[in-house]
């Protein structure tokens, strides 16, 4: 199942991580589940914030919801 067309500017991995953030997962949980380092997750989050034009991780869920509307 792919990402919705409206979230097209995020890569598949970025979209996956954004969805996990929306579901309340922590950076540590995301890293463990995806088998990647915490720094890698944090880098993805930085790029997600830039692409969604939000200042920090806590704003990702609302930005994702707006993009899907």
N, C-alpha and C positions, 0 to 999 in steps of 0.2 A: 504494500500500500504506500503510495507516494504522498508527498506533501501537497497541500492545496495550492492551486495556481496563484492565489493572492499572496502567499509567502515566498514567492519565487526568488527574491533576492538573497535568501539564506541558502547555504549549501545544505545537502541532505543531513550531514552531521550536525551543523548548526541548528537546523530545524529540530532534529532529534533532541539535542540538548535543551533547546528552548522549551520543547514540550515537557521534558523532565522537570525543568524549573517550574513550569506552570502546574505540574503535579506535586510540587512541594519538596522535591528531592534536593538534598544538599550537594555541594560540590564533591564532598567525599563519597557520597552515595553514587553520584553520577560517574565519577572516576572508577569506582569499584565495579559497577555494573557494566561499563563499557570497556573495561580493561585498559584504561589510559591513565596517565598521571594527573594529579590535581592541577599542576601548572598548565597542562594542556587544556583541561576543562576551563580554567580561568582565561586562557588565551581565546578559546572559542567564545566565551561569554563576552569578552572585550569586543570582539568582532561583531557579535550579535547586537550588542548595545549600539555600536556605530551604525550598523545597517538599519536597525529599527529606530534610530535617532532618540535613544533614551539614555539618561545619565548613569544608570546603574542596574544591577541584576534584579532588584525588587520591582522595577518598572517593566520588565519583560512580559509578565502575564497580561497586563492591561494593553500593551502594545500589540501583542499577538492577537488578542481578542478583537481589537480594532481592525487589524489587517484582515481578519476572517469575516468581518461584517460586510 
